[in-house]
Amino acid sequence: MIDSRTCRAARGFLNWSTRRLAIQADVPVARILDLEGDRPIEAPWLRRLAETFASHGVAPIVENGRLVGVREFENRAEAVRQARRETAETTLIAAGPAPGEG
């Protein structure tokens, strides 16, 4: 998944505003602002953001179970494979506690 820093970095690679990301990912701007403000958002929104970035050639980099950045891929299919691999390894890094648990 992605966290606040990797979301901002991926948007930077794509030169996208928060609004453009919201439209591309079909995620409310408020959820993106929550994520980028280090507030937890639900896993389905995180997956949708990660999938959107991957479909545009940008995927997170995970080392030792920690998100360390993003990488731009010329081959979008490779970005999608990378994002799926990283998602499987870091399933809820940025999700925080479930609603009502924190």
HELIX and SHEET records of a PDB file:
HELIX    1   1 SER A    4  LEU A   14  1                                  11    
HELIX    2   2 THR A   18  ALA A   25  1                                   8    
HELIX    3   3 VAL A   29  GLU A   36  1                                   8    
HELIX    4   4 ALA A   43  SER A   55  1                                  13    
HELIX    5   5 ARG A   76  GLU A   89  1                                  14    
SHEET    1   A 2 VAL A  58  GLU A  63  0                                        
SHEET    2   A 2 ARG A  66  GLU A  72 -1                                        
END                                                                             
